[in-house]
Structures are given as C-alpha cells and as structure tokens.
Amino acid sequence: MDVQNLVRMANQIGQFFHSYPDHDEAVREVAAHLRRFWEPRMRRALVEHMNRDGNDGLLPLVSEALHLMQTQETTPT
C-alpha cells in the first residue's frame, strides 16, 4: 500500500473539513469520514505511518483526527 497516496487522500479530506468553523467538529468529521469510507487496512497503514514517522506530510487536522481515532479505539465503552 502506498502510504504517500493515503497521506494525499487523507489531506484532501482534511482540506474539505478545514472550512468548518468549529475546529473540534472538523476533527470529529475527518475521523468519522475515515472510519466510514476507508478500509481498516488503509486506516491502519495511515496510523502506523503517523506513529512511525510522526506527522510526516499530514495536515494537523488529519493528525488530530487520527489521534482521536486511536483514543476512541483504546477507550473502553
């Protein structure tokens, strides 16, 4: 899987939601979009890239969304 392509696609999603006036809502919407429309292996590859290489190439909004997704997945309900 080409991680740079995943970064580019995730950043496009982030650019769309960047226009939201509420930053926290934008972060939640990026995370929700990735959960809804991306395969688990795509999400995993992007999170692994972030954890391994830092935020290399990722928009801050996308990085925040990925951190939110990680937090939600490790938090018991």
Secondary structure, 3 states (H helix, E strand, C coil): CCHHHHHHHHHHHHHHHCCCCCHHHHHHHHHHHHHHHCCHHHHHHHHHHHHHHCCCCCCHHHHHHHHHHHHHHHCCC
